[in-house]
Amino acid sequence: LELSRNGGSLERDNDSRVKTSQRHSLHHASGADRERAMEELHSLDPRRQELLEARFLGGVSGNTAGSTGSASGGTKTLTNNDCSNHSFGSLGSSSDKESETPEKKHSESSRGRKRKADNQSESSQDDHLKPCDLFISLYLGLPPVIRSPQNSHSHSAPGSSVRHTPLHTLFTPTDLTVVKLATIESNKNLDLEKKEGRIDDLLRANCDLRRQIDEQQKLLEKYKERLNKCITMSKKLLIEKSTQEKQACREKSMQDRLRLGHFTSVRHGASFTEQWTDGYAFQNLVKQQEWIIQQREEIERQRKLLAKRKPPSASSSQSPSTISEPKPRKTKAVNGSENDPFLKPSLPQLLTLAEYHEQEEIFKLRLGHLKKEEAEIQAELERLERVRNLHIRELKRINNEDSSQFKDHPTLNERYLLLHLLGRGGFSEVYKAFDLIEQRYAAVKIHQLNKNWREEKKENYHKHACREYRIHKQLDHPRIVKLYDYFSLDTDTFCTVLEYCEGNDLDFYLKQHKLMSEKEARSIVMQIVNALRYLNEIKPPIIHYDLKPGNILLVDGNACGGIKITDFGLSKIMDDDSYGVDGMDLTSQGAGTYWYLPPECFVVGKEPPKISNKVDVWSVGVIFFQCLYGRKPFGHNQSQQDILQENTILKATEVQFPSKPVASNEAKAFIRRCLAYRKEDRFDVHQLGRDSYLLPHIRRASSSGALPPNSSSY
């Protein structure tokens, strides 16, 4: 018995080691072998699969076990553990049950408790195995490992020698296999490794980026420092250049002050007024003109004397041979004195015909020469007048610059360096400036409100300026001055930054040259109409309302180059709310430049007048007329107040063209279409852009008197 017990203990130890090795072998089996084993098990006959499961899982055909044995020696049913041990001992033998002998029963009773404890420990170790692992281990040639539930052994009551067994064993079906679990675990491990590797890569990349950021930050600081040095040097050089230019302008003005003239203060009662005094250049020209006048008078006097000595005409009845030379008349002396100064002078002797014609020709040549000199002096005088206008303008600019608070090259908004004053208006100053950030020249318009104004007036002015900024900011066209920036300096001062144009405006050009050729004027009108078409194609369309030569900048300073339109302070936005079929209401009646506004802007009634883009078309016609003829078509020498009081524009029903200078009939017809009195008869901007006169392929002859087909009604 002792040997039997020792043998059983050794057998259990061997079984435990075998099961452990089976588990390790099962876990270390390759995935391909497991998959192949599962495929072959599933390919078996269903009946054979059922028998195989019953054999290795201790299943009974009825899924029931025998009842418990009694002390009187009744038959004992095999428990699940007994079947398992029996299966391990036989390893594939028959499952027929054998009757127990008393010796076996006694040995079993003496070892029951030990086996039960061992079986429970083994059952707890094998609890993680699944039924399908048994088939896989069988296929792979490994001893099967039975997965016993924890409640496979029933604990007997104290003092009872009877062992209870469960009636049946439950199995939970599942799709998970060890292969799948291993695959999932492997995938999870791979994903975890990838994520950890990705995290490491990102951390390294983050460190690299931080290092690069630090390097770039240091480089940026270095470049900023260098840029600040460049900006400082640029400011210094620009200020030096501007100072030199200012000094040169003042020196030139002082020189021209003597040559061209200057302003002097003249007292009138208790007040002083400035009066202009011409310089020596004008005085010399005036003296030359006076000398020419004297010479002409002297020649005319001598011609009269020559006419008295003119010989008789050759066509007289007497022949030249019979004409005797006139005898000198003898006069008697009064009181016998021949040297008496009161004696009547003798008549001049008659000249021969040749002598007369010779002297007459001399007088004519002298008069022609004097006329030529007078024309040259007049041309020089006109040239000096243009130079004098520039000189007067420069004197006023210098005076305004010296009295400005921005004369010492300040930097506005930490960006715009003011160089010198370009001009001053009613409430604004325009400076030439340099943009230190964009490295370009710009025109800074400084709006200064009167501190004595009421707050309502200040708000109204500021509202119009902001409105101009909003309108102008969205415009982008090569014939329109660009608006770059807008900022405030204080409560009463704000600035707009505009594109800088080197040349003067059209108004200054016309004052200097009076007029221009038709080709030059047509080129300017084409560019203006092109810009107006752009203003009416954007959404919402815009009416400029203040087109005039002063708001048309000549880019190159002459009439042969490009132009740019500026000053949108009075512009009107034709949005859907305010613009109807008849146009939009004119809410700012009285504003604008009267010489360039159409008649409908002067109509006074209960309702405000309706306007459209035809207002700008009228302005184009007036500008074109002024460029061709050097004068305005309506109210030329009148002030705005006189135009308003005398209703000059309301009476301008028809335009009259001077005889000189000569313009083509096509140009006159174009002006008539622009200056049609009734706005219903006037072209709009789109029709004006399609006009035949502005098309480049139309050849016009100045000698042709026929009008274009679309102008026959005018």
C-alpha positions in Angstrom: 0.0 0.0 0.0 2.8 2.3 0.8 4.5 1.6 -2.5 1.1 2.1 -4.2 0.7 5.4 -2.5 4.2 6.5 -3.4 3.6 5.4 -6.9 0.4 7.3 -7.1 2.1 10.4 -5.8 4.9 10.0 -8.4 2.3 9.4 -11.1 0.5 12.6 -10.1 3.7 14.5 -10.1 4.5 13.2 -13.6 1.0 14.1 -14.7 1.5 17.6 -13.4 4.8 17.9 -15.2 3.3 16.5 -18.4 0.4 18.9 -18.2 2.7 21.9 -17.7 4.9 20.8 -20.6 1.7 20.3 -22.7 0.6 23.9 -21.9 4.0 25.2 -22.9 4.1 23.1 -26.0 0.6 24.2 -26.9 1.5 27.9 -26.5 4.7 27.5 -28.4 3.2 25.7 -31.3 3.4 27.6 -34.6 0.3 29.4 -35.8 0.4 27.5 -39.1 0.2 24.0 -37.3 -2.7 25.2 -35.2 -4.6 26.5 -38.2 -4.0 23.2 -40.1 -5.1 21.2 -37.0 -8.3 23.2 -36.8 -9.1 22.7 -40.5 -8.6 18.9 -40.3 -10.8 18.7 -37.1 -13.6 20.6 -38.8 -13.3 18.4 -41.9 -14.1 15.2 -39.8 -17.5 13.6 -39.9 -19.9 15.2 -37.4 -20.5 11.8 -35.7 -16.8 11.2 -35.3 -16.4 14.7 -33.9 -19.1 14.0 -31.3 -17.6 10.7 -30.3 -14.2 12.3 -30.0 -15.5 15.1 -27.9 -17.4 12.6 -25.6 -14.2 10.5 -25.2 -12.0 13.4 -24.2 -14.5 15.5 -22.3 -16.2 12.6 -20.4 -19.5 13.3 -22.1 -22.3 10.7 -21.8 -24.8 10.1 -24.6 -27.6 11.3 -22.3 -25.5 14.1 -20.8 -26.2 12.6 -17.3 -24.2 10.8 -14.7 -25.0 8.0 -12.3 -26.4 8.6 -8.8 -24.3 8.6 -5.7 -23.2 5.3 -4.1 -24.4 3.9 -0.7 -22.5 2.2 2.2 -24.3 -1.1 1.5 -22.2 -1.7 -1.6 -24.5 -0.2 -4.4 -23.0 0.5 -7.8 -20.8 3.7 -8.0 -20.9 6.1 -11.0 -17.6 7.4 -12.4 -17.0 11.0 -11.7 -15.6 13.4 -14.2 -12.2 13.2 -12.5 -12.2 9.5 -12.6 -12.9 9.5 -16.3 -10.1 12.0 -16.7 -7.6 9.9 -14.8 -8.8 6.8 -16.6 -8.3 8.6 -19.9 -4.8 9.7 -19.0 -4.0 6.1 -17.9 -5.4 4.5 -21.0 -4.5 7.4 -23.5 -7.0 6.5 -26.1 -8.2 3.0 -24.8 -11.8 2.0 -24.4 -14.0 3.8 -21.9 -15.8 0.7 -20.7 -16.4 0.8 -16.9 -15.1 -2.0 -14.7 -16.4 -3.1 -11.3 -14.3 -2.2 -8.3 -12.8 -4.8 -6.0 -12.7 -4.3 -2.2 -9.0 -3.8 -2.3 -9.3 -1.0 -4.8 -12.1 0.5 -2.9 -10.0 0.5 0.3 -7.0 2.0 -1.4 -9.2 4.6 -3.0 -10.8 5.5 0.3 -7.4 5.9 1.9 -6.1 8.1 -0.9 -9.3 9.9 -1.7 -8.5 13.1 0.2 -5.0 13.5 -1.3 -6.3 12.9 -4.8 -9.1 15.3 -4.3 -6.7 18.0 -3.2 -4.3 17.3 -6.0 -7.0 17.2 -8.5 -8.3 20.6 -7.3 -4.9 22.2 -7.6 -4.4 20.7 -11.0 -7.9 21.8 -12.0 -7.1 25.4 -11.0 -3.9 25.3 -13.0 -5.6 24.0 -16.2 -8.6 26.2 -15.9 -7.4 28.6 -18.6 -7.3 25.9 -21.3 -10.2 25.7 -23.8 -11.8 22.5 -25.3 -10.4 23.2 -28.7 -6.9 23.0 -27.3 -7.5 19.3 -26.5 -8.1 18.5 -30.2 -5.1 20.6 -31.3 -2.9 18.8 -28.7 -4.2 15.5 -29.9 -3.5 16.4 -33.5 0.0 17.6 -32.7 0.8 14.4 -30.8 0.6 15.9 -27.3 -1.2 14.5 -24.3 -4.5 16.2 -23.9 -5.0 18.6 -21.0 -8.5 18.4 -19.5 -10.0 21.7 -18.5 -11.9 21.0 -15.3 -14.3 23.6 -13.9 -13.7 24.8 -10.4 -16.9 23.2 -9.1 -16.1 19.8 -10.7 -15.6 18.3 -7.2 -18.3 18.5 -4.6 -17.2 18.9 -1.0 -18.8 16.3 1.3 -20.3 17.2 4.6 -18.2 16.7 7.7 -18.3 13.1 8.9 -19.7 11.8 5.6 -17.8 9.2 3.7 -19.8 9.7 0.5 -18.3 11.8 -2.4 -20.8 13.8 -4.5 -20.2 14.4 -8.2 -21.9 16.9 -10.5 -24.6 15.6 -12.8 -23.2 17.2 -16.0 -20.5 19.6 -17.2 -21.4 23.0 -19.0 -19.3 24.4 -21.9 -19.6 28.0 -23.3 -19.2 28.2 -27.0 -16.9 31.0 -28.3 -15.2 32.1 -31.5 -11.9 33.0 -29.8 -9.1 30.6 -30.2 -5.6 30.6 -28.9 -4.4 31.5 -32.4 -6.7 34.4 -32.6 -5.8 35.5 -29.1 -2.2 35.2 -29.8 -2.7 37.1 -33.1 -4.6 39.8 -31.3 -2.0 40.0 -28.6 0.8 40.0 -31.2 -1.0 42.8 -33.1 -1.5 44.7 -29.9 2.1 44.4 -29.0 3.1 45.5 -32.5 0.7 48.4 -32.3 2.1 49.3 -28.9 5.6 49.0 -30.2 4.7 51.2 -33.2 3.1 53.7 -31.0 6.0 53.8 -28.7 8.3 54.1 -31.6 6.1 56.8 -33.1 6.2 58.6 -29.7 9.9 58.4 -29.6 10.2 59.7 -33.2 7.8 62.6 -32.4 9.8 63.4 -29.2 13.0 63.4 -31.2 11.3 65.5 -33.9 9.9 67.8 -31.3 13.4 68.3 -29.8 14.8 68.9 -33.3 12.0 71.4 -34.0 12.6 73.2 -30.7 16.3 73.4 -31.5 15.5 74.7 -34.9 13.0 77.2 -33.4 15.7 78.4 -31.0 18.1 78.7 -33.9 15.5 80.5 -36.1 14.6 82.7 -33.2 18.2 83.7 -32.7 18.6 84.2 -36.4 15.3 86.3 -36.5 16.6 88.4 -33.6 19.8 88.9 -35.6 17.9 89.9 -38.7 15.6 92.2 -36.7 18.6 93.9 -35.3 20.2 94.2 -38.8 16.8 95.5 -40.2 16.6 98.1 -37.4 20.1 99.2 -38.3 19.1 99.4 -42.0 16.0 101.3 -41.2 17.9 103.7 -38.9 20.4 104.3 -41.6 17.7 104.7 -44.3 16.0 107.3 -42.1 19.2 109.1 -41.6 20.0 109.2 -45.3 16.5 110.2 -46.2 16.4 113.0 -43.7 19.8 114.3 -45.0 18.6 114.2 -48.6 15.3 115.9 -47.7 17.2 118.6 -45.7 19.5 119.2 -48.7 16.5 119.4 -51.0 14.8 121.8 -48.7 17.9 124.0 -48.6 18.3 123.9 -52.4 14.6 124.9 -52.8 15.0 127.8 -50.5 18.1 129.0 -52.2 16.5 128.8 -55.6 13.5 130.6 -54.3 15.7 133.4 -53.0 17.4 133.7 -56.4 14.0 133.6 -58.3 12.7 136.1 -55.8 14.8 138.8 -57.4 14.4 137.5 -61.0 10.7 136.6 -61.0 9.3 138.6 -58.1 8.1 138.4 -54.5 5.3 139.2 -52.2 5.3 142.4 -50.2 3.1 143.5 -47.4 1.0 146.6 -48.1 -0.9 148.4 -45.5 -4.5 149.3 -46.2 -5.8 151.2 -43.2 -5.5 149.0 -40.1 -4.8 145.8 -42.1 -2.0 144.4 -44.2 -2.3 142.6 -47.4 0.2 140.8 -49.6 0.9 142.3 -53.0 3.0 140.8 -55.7 6.0 142.7 -57.1 7.5 141.5 -60.4 11.3 140.8 -60.6 13.9 142.2 -63.0 13.2 139.7 -65.7 9.6 140.9 -66.1 10.8 144.5 -65.8 13.3 144.0 -68.6 10.7 142.4 -70.9 8.3 145.3 -70.2 11.0 147.8 -71.1 11.7 145.9 -74.3 8.0 146.0 -75.1 7.9 149.7 -74.5 11.0 150.3 -76.7 9.3 148.3 -79.5 6.2 150.4 -79.1 8.3 153.6 -79.4 10.1 152.2 -82.4 6.9 151.4 -84.1 5.5 154.8 -83.4 8.6 156.4 -84.8 8.4 154.3 -88.0 4.8 155.2 -88.4 5.7 158.9 -88.1 8.4 158.6 -90.7 6.1 156.7 -93.0 3.7 159.6 -92.8 6.5 162.0 -93.7 7.5 159.8 -96.5 4.0 159.8 -97.8 4.2 163.6 -98.2 7.3 163.3 -100.3 5.8 160.6 -102.5 6.3 161.5 -106.2 3.3 161.8 -108.5 1.9 158.6 -109.8 3.4 157.3 -113.1 -0.1 156.8 -114.4 -0.7 160.6 -114.6 -1.4 162.2 -117.9 2.0 163.9 -118.1 4.8 161.9 -119.3 8.0 161.6 -117.2 10.0 163.6 -119.7 7.7 166.6 -119.5 7.7 166.6 -115.7 10.1 169.2 -114.7 11.8 169.2 -111.5 10.0 171.3 -108.9 11.5 174.6 -108.2 12.1 175.6 -104.6 9.7 178.1 -103.4 10.9 181.4 -102.2 9.4 182.8 -99.2 9.6 186.4 -98.2 11.1 187.1 -94.9 8.9 188.6 -92.4 10.3 192.0 -91.2 13.2 191.4 -93.5 14.8 188.7 -91.4 15.6 185.3 -93.0 16.7 183.7 -89.8 13.4 184.3 -88.0 12.4 181.1 -86.1 8.7 181.9 -86.7 9.1 181.6 -90.4 6.9 179.0 -92.1 9.0 175.9 -92.9 9.5 175.1 -96.5 7.7 172.0 -97.9 9.9 168.9 -98.1 11.3 168.1 -101.5 9.6 165.4 -103.5 11.5 162.1 -103.9 11.9 160.1 -107.0 9.9 157.0 -107.4 12.9 154.7 -106.8 13.9 156.6 -103.6 10.3 156.4 -102.3 10.0 152.7 -102.8 13.4 152.1 -101.3 12.5 154.0 -98.2 9.1 152.4 -98.0 10.8 148.9 -98.1 13.1 149.9 -95.3 10.2 150.9 -93.1 8.4 147.6 -93.8 11.4 145.6 -92.9 11.8 147.5 -89.7 8.2 146.9 -88.8 8.5 143.2 -89.6 11.6 142.9 -87.4 9.9 144.7 -84.6 6.9 142.5 -84.9 9.1 139.4 -84.7 10.9 140.8 -81.7 7.5 141.6 -80.1 6.4 138.0 -80.6 9.6 136.6 -79.1 9.2 138.9 -76.1 5.6 137.8 -75.8 6.6 134.2 -75.9 9.3 134.8 -73.3 6.8 136.7 -71.2 4.4 133.7 -71.3 7.2 131.4 -70.4 8.2 133.6 -67.5 4.6 133.7 -66.3 4.6 129.9 -66.2 7.9 129.9 -64.3 6.5 132.6 -62.0 3.4 130.5 -61.3 5.8 127.7 -60.2 7.7 130.2 -58.2 4.6 131.5 -56.4 3.5 128.0 -55.8 6.9 127.1 -54.3 6.9 130.2 -52.1 3.5 129.3 -50.7 4.6 125.7 -50.2 7.7 126.8 -48.3 5.7 129.2 -46.2 3.1 126.5 -45.3 5.9 124.0 -44.6 7.7 126.3 -42.3 4.5 126.9 -40.3 3.5 123.2 -40.2 3.9 121.2 -37.0 5.2 118.2 -39.1 8.2 120.0 -40.6 10.9 118.3 -38.6 10.7 114.8 -40.3 8.5 112.9 -37.8 7.7 109.2 -38.2 4.0 108.6 -38.1 2.5 105.4 -36.9 6.1 104.1 -36.4 6.3 103.6 -40.1 5.9 106.6 -42.3 8.8 109.1 -42.4 7.6 112.5 -43.5 10.0 114.2 -46.0 8.5 117.4 -47.3 5.2 119.1 -47.8 3.5 118.6 -51.2 0.5 120.9 -50.7 -2.1 122.2 -48.3 -5.8 122.2 -48.7 -8.6 123.6 -46.6 -8.4 121.1 -43.7 -5.5 118.8 -44.7 -1.8 118.7 -45.6 -0.2 116.3 -48.0 3.3 115.2 -47.3 5.7 113.1 -49.4 6.7 110.2 -47.1 8.7 107.0 -47.1 7.2 103.8 -45.9 10.0 102.2 -43.8 8.3 98.7 -43.8 7.4 98.4 -47.5 10.4 100.5 -48.6 8.4 102.8 -51.0 7.4 106.4 -51.3 3.9 107.3 -50.3 1.7 110.4 -50.0 0.4 110.9 -46.5 -2.7 113.1 -46.2 -3.0 114.6 -42.7 -6.6 115.7 -41.9 -6.6 118.3 -39.1 -9.9 119.3 -37.7 -10.5 122.8 -36.3 -10.5 122.6 -32.6 -13.1 125.3 -32.4 -15.6 123.2 -34.4 -18.6 121.8 -32.8 -18.5 118.1 -32.1 -21.3 117.5 -34.6 -19.2 119.1 -37.4 -16.2 117.1 -36.4 -18.1 113.9 -36.5 -19.6 114.7 -39.9 -16.1 115.5 -41.3 -14.7 112.3 -39.8 -17.6 110.3 -41.2 -17.0 111.6 -44.7 -13.2 110.8 -44.4 -14.0 107.2 -43.1 -16.5 106.8 -45.9 -13.8 107.9 -48.4 -11.4 105.4 -46.9 -13.9 102.5 -47.1 -14.8 103.3 -50.7 -11.2 103.9 -51.8 -9.7 100.9 -50.0 -11.5 98.4 -52.1 -10.6 99.9 -55.5 -7.8 98.3 -57.5 -7.3 99.8 -61.0 -4.2 101.1 -62.8 -6.0 104.4 -63.4 -7.0 105.0 -59.8 -4.7 106.1 -57.0 -4.4 103.3 -54.5 -5.1 103.8 -50.8 -2.6 101.9 -48.6 -3.5 102.7 -45.0 -5.6 104.7 -42.6 -4.8 105.6 -38.9 -5.4 108.3 -36.3 -2.9 110.5 -34.5 -5.2 112.0 -31.9 -8.9 112.9 -31.5 -8.6 115.8 -34.0 -6.1 114.4 -36.5 -6.1 111.3 -38.7 -4.1 110.3 -41.8 -4.7 108.4 -45.0 -1.7 106.9 -46.9 -2.0 107.1 -50.7 0.0 106.0 -53.7 2.7 108.6 -54.6 2.7 110.1 -58.1 5.7 112.1 -59.2 3.9 114.5 -61.6 1.4 117.4 -61.1 -2.3 117.3 -61.7 -4.1 118.2 -64.9 -5.3 121.6 -63.5 -1.7 122.8 -63.0 -0.8 121.6 -66.5 -3.6 123.6 -68.0 -2.6 126.6 -66.1 0.9 126.3 -67.4 0.1 125.4 -71.0 -3.5 126.7 -71.4 -4.5 123.8 -73.7 -3.2 120.7 -75.4 -3.5 118.9 -78.7 -6.6 116.8 -79.6 -4.6 113.6 -79.5 -3.3 114.3 -76.0 -6.7 115.3 -74.8 -8.3 112.2 -76.3 -5.7 109.9 -74.6 -6.6 111.5 -71.3 -10.3 111.1 -71.8 -9.9 107.4 -72.8 -8.1 106.7 -69.6 -10.7 108.5 -67.5 -13.5 106.6 -69.2 -11.7 103.3 -68.6 -11.5 104.1 -64.9 -15.2 105.1 -64.8 -16.2 101.8 -66.4 -14.4 100.0 -63.7 -16.2 102.0 -61.0 -19.5 101.0 -62.6 -18.7 97.4 -63.0 -17.9 96.6 -59.4 -20.6 95.8 -56.9 -21.9 98.1 -55.7 -21.2 100.7 -58.4 -19.6 104.1 -57.5 -20.2 107.6 -58.8 -17.1 109.8 -58.3 -19.2 113.0 -58.4 -16.1 115.3 -58.2 -14.2 114.7 -61.5 -12.2 117.8 -62.4 -8.6 118.5 -63.6 -7.4 119.0 -60.0 -8.4 115.4 -59.2 -6.6 113.9 -62.3 -2.9 113.3 -61.7 -0.5 113.2 -64.5 1.9 110.3 -63.7 4.8 111.6 -65.8 4.0 115.3 -65.4 3.0 115.7 -69.0 -0.1 115.1 -71.2 1.6 112.2 -73.1 1.7 109.8 -70.2 -0.8 108.0 -68.0 -3.2 109.5 -65.5 -4.7 108.5 -62.2 -7.9 109.6 -60.6 -7.9 110.6 -56.9 -10.1 112.2 -54.2 -13.2 110.0 -53.5 -14.4 112.3 -50.7 -17.8 113.0 -52.5 -18.3 109.6 -54.0 -21.7 108.0 -54.0 -22.3 104.3 -53.6 -25.2 103.0 -55.8 -26.4 100.2 -53.5 -29.7 98.5 -53.9 -31.3 100.4 -51.0 -30.6 103.9 -52.4 -30.5 103.3 -56.1 -33.6 103.0 -58.2 -34.6 103.1 -61.8 -34.4 106.9 -62.0 -31.1 107.0 -60.0 -30.4 107.8 -56.4 -31.2 110.9 -54.3 -28.6 113.6 -54.1 -28.2 114.1 -50.4 -25.2 116.5 -50.6 -26.6 119.1 -52.9 -24.3 122.2 -53.0 -21.1 120.2 -52.6 -18.7 119.7 -55.5 -17.2 121.9 -58.1 -20.0 123.7 -60.0 -18.2 124.1 -63.4 -18.1 120.3 -63.8 -21.6 119.4 -62.5 -24.6 118.7 -64.7 -27.8 120.8 -64.6 -29.8 118.1 -62.6 -27.6 118.7 -59.6 -28.8 122.3 -59.4 -32.5 121.6 -59.5 -34.3 122.7 -56.3 -37.6 121.2 -55.2 -39.5 119.4 -52.6 -37.7 116.1 -53.5 -33.9 115.9 -53.8 -32.8 115.5 -57.4 -32.0 112.0 -58.8 -28.4 111.4 -60.1 -26.6 108.5 -61.8 -23.3 107.8 -63.4 -24.3 110.4 -66.0 -23.0 113.0 -63.6 -19.4 111.8 -64.3 -20.2 111.7 -68.1 -21.0 115.4 -68.0 -17.7 116.1 -66.1 -15.8 114.2 -68.8 -17.3 116.4 -71.5 -16.3 119.6 -69.6 -12.7 118.3 -69.0 -12.3 117.4 -72.7 -13.6 120.9 -73.8 -11.2 122.6 -71.4 -8.3 120.6 -72.7 -9.0 121.4 -76.3 -9.9 125.1 -76.0 -8.2 126.2 -72.8 -11.4 127.5 -71.2 -14.5 126.0 -69.5 -17.6 125.7 -71.6 -20.0 127.2 -69.0 -19.2 129.9 -66.4 -15.6 130.3 -67.4 -14.8 133.6 -65.7 -17.4 133.2 -63.0 -17.0 132.2 -59.4 -19.0 129.4 -57.8 -21.2 131.9 -56.1 -22.0 133.7 -59.3 -22.8 130.4 -61.0 -25.2 129.5 -58.3 -26.9 132.9 -58.2 -27.2 133.3 -61.9 -28.2 129.7 -62.6 -25.4 129.5 -65.2 -25.5 125.7 -65.5 -29.3 125.5 -65.5 -29.2 127.7 -68.5 -26.5 125.7 -70.3 -28.8 124.1 -72.8 -26.3 124.0 -75.6 -22.5 124.1 -75.9 -20.8 126.7 -78.2 -17.4 125.9 -79.7 -14.9 128.7 -80.4 -13.4 129.0 -83.9 -9.9 128.7 -82.6 -8.2 126.4 -82.0 -9.5 124.0 -84.6 -10.9 120.6 -83.4 -12.3 117.7 -85.4 -16.1 117.3 -85.9 -15.9 113.9 -84.2 -14.4 115.5 -81.1 -17.2 118.2 -81.1 -19.9 115.5 -81.5 -18.4 113.5 -78.6 -18.5 116.6 -76.4 -22.1 117.2 -77.4 -23.0 113.7 -76.4 -21.4 114.2 -73.0 -23.0 117.6 -72.5 -26.6 116.8 -73.4 -28.8 119.0 -71.3 -31.4 116.3 -70.5 -30.0 113.4 -68.6 -32.3 111.1 -70.6 -30.5 112.1 -73.8 -27.0 111.9 -72.3 -24.8 108.8 -72.6 -24.1 106.7 -69.5 -20.6 105.4 -68.7 -21.1 102.1 -70.5 -22.3 103.7 -73.7 -19.5 106.3 -73.4 -17.0 103.4 -73.2 -18.3 102.0 -76.5 -18.3 105.3 -78.3 -16.8 105.2 -81.8 -14.6 108.3 -81.0 -12.7 106.4 -78.3 -12.2 103.2 -80.3 -8.7 102.9 -81.5 -9.5 101.3 -84.9 -11.7 104.2 -86.0 -9.8 106.6 -88.3 -10.9 110.2 -88.0 -10.2 112.9 -90.5 -10.3 116.5 -89.3 -11.5 117.6 -92.7 -14.6 115.3 -92.6 -17.8 117.1 -91.7 -19.9 114.0 -91.2 -20.8 113.0 -87.7 -20.8 109.4 -86.5 -24.1 107.5 -86.9 -24.8 107.5 -83.2 -24.4 111.2 -83.0 -26.8 112.3 -85.7 -29.5 113.3 -83.2 -27.2 115.9 -81.7 
